[in-house]
Amino acid sequence: MNLTCYIIDDEYHSIEILEKYINQTPGLKLAGSSTNPLLALEELCKITTPDIILLDVDMPQLNGLDVADLIGSASNIIFTTSYREYAPEAFEKNAVDYLLKPINYTRFLKAVTRVRSNISSATDQASINPFFFVKSNIKGKFNRITISKILYIENIGNYIIIHMNDEKVTTYLTLAEVLSKLPIESFSRIHQSYIINHAVINSLEYGQVRLTGEVSIPIGSTYRTSFREKIQPTILISKRDKSDH
């Protein structure tokens, strides 16, 4: 299981140590880093949501606990800090772990193992539960979403539209939040505004995917490489074919 990591810490030395740990750990890939939490939040809106965010607590521009609130549940947050007293608040933010500086590699690896376990459990749960519920625009009402019926999911402002075989459901969620409920092997985010179901792909092109029902979804440049790598095992090409793919 390959996991992407992003580091937010106002100390360059701390970032260098964590980058070293990430680079020497099989299955981890550095997605980026920033010493400025405000700039980090801006960048996180433009890239594929990292699996892990290593987040310092005590920073001058914006407290790490507030950053965690803004990030939400899209990523697994591991707090990194020199202060023990923030631990209770950190775990209230559903942090996976809380690492005290100076952080040694063994402790770092233990935190990463916890994330792997959480992701595996979530994936297993998604395969066990073929549906989930989302809040409707009627107070107290939740609509059932059958995962196998989903064609694609579209982001519109602060809402998402879940397009299914026979209906569309609009709800107040982010794409990252709904993606956490979907089986990772069957769904991909291919654009800042779209998630698709692999099962309804009719054809693949460099800049777009065509789905059942003559629906064309653009592939964002930020997501192109990761989507290509994910879909590659399902592509069959003759070894005699020397053309560029």
TIDREN-156625 format. One record per residue (C-alpha): residue number from 0; x, y, z. Coordinates in nm, 3 decimals, decimal comma. Layout:
N
<atom num="NUM" u="X" v="Y" w="Z"/>
...
//
This chain:
245
<atom num="0" u="0,000" v="0,000" w="0,000"/>
<atom num="1" u="0,159" v="0,327" w="-0,117"/>
<atom num="2" u="0,079" v="0,634" w="0,092"/>
<atom num="3" u="0,140" v="1,000" w="0,010"/>
<atom num="4" u="0,257" v="1,239" w="0,282"/>
<atom num="5" u="0,251" v="1,617" w="0,327"/>
<atom num="6" u="0,444" v="1,803" w="0,598"/>
<atom num="7" u="0,336" v="2,132" w="0,761"/>
<atom num="8" u="0,594" v="2,266" w="1,007"/>
<atom num="9" u="0,741" v="2,613" w="1,058"/>
<atom num="10" u="1,086" v="2,465" w="1,132"/>
<atom num="11" u="1,295" v="2,369" w="0,828"/>
<atom num="12" u="1,501" v="2,126" w="1,038"/>
<atom num="13" u="1,188" v="1,933" w="1,140"/>
<atom num="14" u="1,076" v="1,910" w="0,778"/>
<atom num="15" u="1,418" v="1,779" w="0,674"/>
<atom num="16" u="1,404" v="1,501" w="0,935"/>
<atom num="17" u="1,052" v="1,394" w="0,835"/>
<atom num="18" u="1,141" v="1,405" w="0,466"/>
<atom num="19" u="1,436" v="1,177" w="0,540"/>
<atom num="20" u="1,209" v="0,931" w="0,724"/>
<atom num="21" u="0,953" v="0,935" w="0,442"/>
<atom num="22" u="1,217" v="0,876" w="0,174"/>
<atom num="23" u="1,369" v="0,580" w="0,357"/>
<atom num="24" u="1,034" v="0,409" w="0,423"/>
<atom num="25" u="0,907" v="0,175" w="0,148"/>
<atom num="26" u="0,555" v="0,261" w="0,041"/>
<atom num="27" u="0,573" v="0,629" w="0,142"/>
<atom num="28" u="0,594" v="0,919" w="-0,103"/>
<atom num="29" u="0,641" v="1,287" w="-0,025"/>
<atom num="30" u="0,362" v="1,493" w="-0,183"/>
<atom num="31" u="0,496" v="1,826" w="-0,056"/>
<atom num="32" u="0,580" v="2,040" w="0,246"/>
<atom num="33" u="0,545" v="2,396" w="0,371"/>
<atom num="34" u="0,663" v="2,611" w="0,661"/>
<atom num="35" u="0,355" v="2,830" w="0,621"/>
<atom num="36" u="0,021" v="2,667" w="0,713"/>
<atom num="37" u="-0,177" v="2,921" w="0,511"/>
<atom num="38" u="0,018" v="2,842" w="0,195"/>
<atom num="39" u="-0,006" v="2,471" w="0,277"/>
<atom num="40" u="-0,386" v="2,489" w="0,289"/>
<atom num="41" u="-0,387" v="2,663" w="-0,048"/>
<atom num="42" u="-0,165" v="2,395" w="-0,201"/>
<atom num="43" u="-0,368" v="2,110" w="-0,051"/>
<atom num="44" u="-0,671" v="2,239" w="-0,242"/>
<atom num="45" u="-0,481" v="2,194" w="-0,569"/>
<atom num="46" u="-0,329" v="1,848" w="-0,527"/>
<atom num="47" u="-0,459" v="1,497" w="-0,471"/>
<atom num="48" u="-0,553" v="1,467" w="-0,105"/>
<atom num="49" u="-0,251" v="1,318" w="0,081"/>
<atom num="50" u="-0,304" v="1,001" w="0,281"/>
<atom num="51" u="-0,100" v="1,143" w="0,571"/>
<atom num="52" u="-0,047" v="1,500" w="0,691"/>
<atom num="53" u="0,235" v="1,548" w="0,942"/>
<atom num="54" u="0,124" v="1,861" w="1,121"/>
<atom num="55" u="0,311" v="2,078" w="1,372"/>
<atom num="56" u="0,093" v="2,223" w="1,649"/>
<atom num="57" u="0,265" v="2,543" w="1,759"/>
<atom num="58" u="0,306" v="2,767" w="1,454"/>
<atom num="59" u="0,298" v="3,148" w="1,431"/>
<atom num="60" u="0,065" v="3,197" w="1,134"/>
<atom num="61" u="-0,204" v="2,945" w="1,231"/>
<atom num="62" u="-0,226" v="2,691" w="1,511"/>
<atom num="63" u="-0,198" v="2,330" w="1,393"/>
<atom num="64" u="-0,519" v="2,239" w="1,576"/>
<atom num="65" u="-0,707" v="2,499" w="1,371"/>
<atom num="66" u="-0,541" v="2,367" w="1,054"/>
<atom num="67" u="-0,672" v="2,021" w="1,142"/>
<atom num="68" u="-1,026" v="2,159" w="1,163"/>
<atom num="69" u="-0,989" v="2,315" w="0,818"/>
<atom num="70" u="-0,849" v="1,995" w="0,668"/>
<atom num="71" u="-1,128" v="1,784" w="0,816"/>
<atom num="72" u="-1,132" v="1,404" w="0,787"/>
<atom num="73" u="-0,992" v="1,388" w="0,434"/>
<atom num="74" u="-0,641" v="1,289" w="0,551"/>
<atom num="75" u="-0,490" v="1,097" w="0,840"/>
<atom num="76" u="-0,333" v="1,357" w="1,066"/>
<atom num="77" u="-0,022" v="1,288" w="1,270"/>
<atom num="78" u="0,064" v="1,579" w="1,497"/>
<atom num="79" u="0,429" v="1,665" w="1,556"/>
<atom num="80" u="0,522" v="1,898" w="1,841"/>
<atom num="81" u="0,757" v="1,972" w="2,129"/>
<atom num="82" u="0,469" v="2,021" w="2,372"/>
<atom num="83" u="0,290" v="1,742" w="2,558"/>
<atom num="84" u="0,004" v="1,963" w="2,676"/>
<atom num="85" u="-0,165" v="1,975" w="2,334"/>
<atom num="86" u="-0,222" v="1,598" w="2,325"/>
<atom num="87" u="-0,582" v="1,592" w="2,461"/>
<atom num="88" u="-0,694" v="1,855" w="2,208"/>
<atom num="89" u="-0,507" v="1,680" w="1,930"/>
<atom num="90" u="-0,688" v="1,351" w="1,981"/>
<atom num="91" u="-1,020" v="1,537" w="1,992"/>
<atom num="92" u="-0,940" v="1,623" w="1,630"/>
<atom num="93" u="-0,930" v="1,247" w="1,556"/>
<atom num="94" u="-0,554" v="1,251" w="1,511"/>
<atom num="95" u="-0,401" v="0,913" w="1,434"/>
<atom num="96" u="-0,096" v="0,983" w="1,649"/>
<atom num="97" u="0,091" v="1,252" w="1,843"/>
<atom num="98" u="0,468" v="1,257" w="1,803"/>
<atom num="99" u="0,690" v="1,447" w="2,042"/>
<atom num="100" u="1,004" v="1,611" w="1,906"/>
<atom num="101" u="1,278" v="1,510" w="1,864"/>
<atom num="102" u="1,107" v="1,231" w="1,668"/>
<atom num="103" u="1,303" v="0,911" w="1,616"/>
<atom num="104" u="1,248" v="0,683" w="1,319"/>
<atom num="105" u="1,101" v="0,394" w="1,518"/>
<atom num="106" u="0,830" v="0,616" w="1,663"/>
<atom num="107" u="0,759" v="0,764" w="1,320"/>
<atom num="108" u="0,724" v="0,415" w="1,172"/>
<atom num="109" u="0,480" v="0,315" w="1,446"/>
<atom num="110" u="0,257" v="0,612" w="1,356"/>
<atom num="111" u="0,267" v="0,521" w="0,986"/>
<atom num="112" u="0,174" v="0,162" w="1,071"/>
<atom num="113" u="-0,133" v="0,291" w="1,253"/>
<atom num="114" u="-0,237" v="0,483" w="0,944"/>
<atom num="115" u="-0,193" v="0,173" w="0,725"/>
<atom num="116" u="-0,411" v="-0,023" w="0,966"/>
<atom num="117" u="-0,680" v="0,248" w="0,963"/>
<atom num="118" u="-0,687" v="0,263" w="0,583"/>
<atom num="119" u="-0,703" v="-0,117" w="0,554"/>
<atom num="120" u="-0,994" v="-0,125" w="0,800"/>
<atom num="121" u="-1,176" v="0,148" w="0,608"/>
<atom num="122" u="-1,127" v="-0,038" w="0,281"/>
<atom num="123" u="-1,254" v="-0,361" w="0,434"/>
<atom num="124" u="-1,554" v="-0,175" w="0,577"/>
<atom num="125" u="-1,633" v="-0,029" w="0,234"/>
<atom num="126" u="-1,637" v="-0,377" w="0,083"/>
<atom num="127" u="-1,857" v="-0,508" w="0,365"/>
<atom num="128" u="-2,105" v="-0,218" w="0,350"/>
<atom num="129" u="-2,230" v="-0,177" w="-0,009"/>
<atom num="130" u="-2,406" v="0,149" w="0,081"/>
<atom num="131" u="-2,390" v="0,459" w="0,300"/>
<atom num="132" u="-2,627" v="0,743" w="0,392"/>
<atom num="133" u="-2,595" v="1,115" w="0,321"/>
<atom num="134" u="-2,790" v="1,408" w="0,459"/>
<atom num="135" u="-3,068" v="1,543" w="0,238"/>
<atom num="136" u="-3,205" v="1,897" w="0,215"/>
<atom num="137" u="-3,497" v="1,790" w="0,431"/>
<atom num="138" u="-3,427" v="1,823" w="0,804"/>
<atom num="139" u="-3,370" v="1,486" w="0,970"/>
<atom num="140" u="-3,376" v="1,291" w="0,643"/>
<atom num="141" u="-3,082" v="1,086" w="0,508"/>
<atom num="142" u="-3,069" v="0,934" w="0,161"/>
<atom num="143" u="-2,926" v="0,589" w="0,097"/>
<atom num="144" u="-2,646" v="0,570" w="-0,159"/>
<atom num="145" u="-2,579" v="0,226" w="-0,310"/>
<atom num="146" u="-2,212" v="0,226" w="-0,407"/>
<atom num="147" u="-2,249" v="0,000" w="-0,711"/>
<atom num="148" u="-2,504" v="0,243" w="-0,863"/>
<atom num="149" u="-2,270" v="0,543" w="-0,854"/>
<atom num="150" u="-2,154" v="0,662" w="-1,198"/>
<atom num="151" u="-1,958" v="0,968" w="-1,089"/>
<atom num="152" u="-1,955" v="1,237" w="-0,822"/>
<atom num="153" u="-1,933" v="1,606" w="-0,902"/>
<atom num="154" u="-1,830" v="1,896" w="-0,680"/>
<atom num="155" u="-2,034" v="2,218" w="-0,708"/>
<atom num="156" u="-1,925" v="2,486" w="-0,464"/>
<atom num="157" u="-1,981" v="2,360" w="-0,108"/>
<atom num="158" u="-2,192" v="2,066" w="-0,227"/>
<atom num="159" u="-2,145" v="1,745" w="-0,420"/>
<atom num="160" u="-2,383" v="1,578" w="-0,665"/>
<atom num="161" u="-2,380" v="1,198" w="-0,663"/>
<atom num="162" u="-2,483" v="1,081" w="-1,010"/>
<atom num="163" u="-2,632" v="0,731" w="-1,009"/>
<atom num="164" u="-2,803" v="0,504" w="-1,258"/>
<atom num="165" u="-3,152" v="0,632" w="-1,184"/>
<atom num="166" u="-3,116" v="0,952" w="-0,980"/>
<atom num="167" u="-2,896" v="1,236" w="-0,859"/>
<atom num="168" u="-2,843" v="1,323" w="-0,493"/>
<atom num="169" u="-2,708" v="1,659" w="-0,375"/>
<atom num="170" u="-2,554" v="1,682" w="-0,030"/>
<atom num="171" u="-2,326" v="1,904" w="0,180"/>
<atom num="172" u="-1,998" v="1,709" w="0,168"/>
<atom num="173" u="-1,653" v="1,736" w="0,012"/>
<atom num="174" u="-1,521" v="1,494" w="-0,249"/>
<atom num="175" u="-1,251" v="1,383" w="-0,007"/>
<atom num="176" u="-1,510" v="1,296" w="0,257"/>
<atom num="177" u="-1,721" v="1,083" w="0,026"/>
<atom num="178" u="-1,412" v="0,920" w="-0,128"/>
<atom num="179" u="-1,327" v="0,784" w="0,219"/>
<atom num="180" u="-1,648" v="0,576" w="0,202"/>
<atom num="181" u="-1,573" v="0,426" w="-0,139"/>
<atom num="182" u="-1,362" v="0,118" w="-0,219"/>
<atom num="183" u="-1,025" v="0,260" w="-0,326"/>
<atom num="184" u="-0,972" v="-0,005" w="-0,594"/>
<atom num="185" u="-1,296" v="0,087" w="-0,775"/>
<atom num="186" u="-1,314" v="0,467" w="-0,755"/>
<atom num="187" u="-1,069" v="0,745" w="-0,842"/>
<atom num="188" u="-1,059" v="1,119" w="-0,809"/>
<atom num="189" u="-0,942" v="1,231" w="-1,153"/>
<atom num="190" u="-1,011" v="1,604" w="-1,127"/>
<atom num="191" u="-1,050" v="1,869" w="-0,859"/>
<atom num="192" u="-1,425" v="1,843" w="-0,920"/>
<atom num="193" u="-1,484" v="1,475" w="-1,008"/>
<atom num="194" u="-1,467" v="1,118" w="-0,875"/>
<atom num="195" u="-1,547" v="0,834" w="-1,115"/>
<atom num="196" u="-1,647" v="0,470" w="-1,085"/>
<atom num="197" u="-1,403" v="0,250" w="-1,283"/>
<atom num="198" u="-1,683" v="0,003" w="-1,360"/>
<atom num="199" u="-1,862" v="0,250" w="-1,588"/>
<atom num="200" u="-1,561" v="0,365" w="-1,792"/>
<atom num="201" u="-1,624" v="0,312" w="-2,164"/>
<atom num="202" u="-1,302" v="0,461" w="-2,299"/>
<atom num="203" u="-0,986" v="0,640" w="-2,187"/>
<atom num="204" u="-0,823" v="0,934" w="-2,358"/>
<atom num="205" u="-0,527" v="1,148" w="-2,256"/>
<atom num="206" u="-0,738" v="1,437" w="-2,131"/>
<atom num="207" u="-1,070" v="1,275" w="-2,049"/>
<atom num="208" u="-1,264" v="0,963" w="-1,954"/>
<atom num="209" u="-1,588" v="0,862" w="-2,126"/>
<atom num="210" u="-1,845" v="0,693" w="-1,903"/>
<atom num="211" u="-2,167" v="0,502" w="-1,956"/>
<atom num="212" u="-2,438" v="0,735" w="-2,083"/>
<atom num="213" u="-2,203" v="0,935" w="-2,308"/>
<atom num="214" u="-2,070" v="1,135" w="-2,013"/>
<atom num="215" u="-1,722" v="1,285" w="-2,059"/>
<atom num="216" u="-1,517" v="1,372" w="-1,749"/>
<atom num="217" u="-1,193" v="1,573" w="-1,779"/>
<atom num="218" u="-0,874" v="1,437" w="-1,624"/>
<atom num="219" u="-0,698" v="1,710" w="-1,428"/>
<atom num="220" u="-0,324" v="1,743" w="-1,484"/>
<atom num="221" u="-0,263" v="1,706" w="-1,109"/>
<atom num="222" u="-0,440" v="1,368" w="-1,103"/>
<atom num="223" u="-0,329" v="1,228" w="-1,441"/>
<atom num="224" u="-0,020" v="1,039" w="-1,327"/>
<atom num="225" u="-0,175" v="0,878" w="-1,018"/>
<atom num="226" u="-0,485" v="0,773" w="-1,216"/>
<atom num="227" u="-0,272" v="0,631" w="-1,497"/>
<atom num="228" u="-0,069" v="0,425" w="-1,247"/>
<atom num="229" u="-0,386" v="0,298" w="-1,082"/>
<atom num="230" u="-0,558" v="0,196" w="-1,405"/>
<atom num="231" u="-0,243" v="0,058" w="-1,574"/>
<atom num="232" u="-0,288" v="-0,305" w="-1,452"/>
<atom num="233" u="-0,620" v="-0,322" w="-1,640"/>
<atom num="234" u="-0,474" v="-0,202" w="-1,971"/>
<atom num="235" u="-0,382" v="-0,479" w="-2,215"/>
<atom num="236" u="-0,138" v="-0,386" w="-2,494"/>
<atom num="237" u="0,053" v="-0,621" w="-2,720"/>
<atom num="238" u="0,428" v="-0,623" w="-2,672"/>
<atom num="239" u="0,448" v="-0,589" w="-3,051"/>
<atom num="240" u="0,279" v="-0,248" w="-3,030"/>
<atom num="241" u="0,557" v="0,012" w="-3,037"/>
<atom num="242" u="0,332" v="0,316" w="-3,045"/>
<atom num="243" u="0,336" v="0,575" w="-2,766"/>
<atom num="244" u="0,069" v="0,513" w="-2,498"/>
//
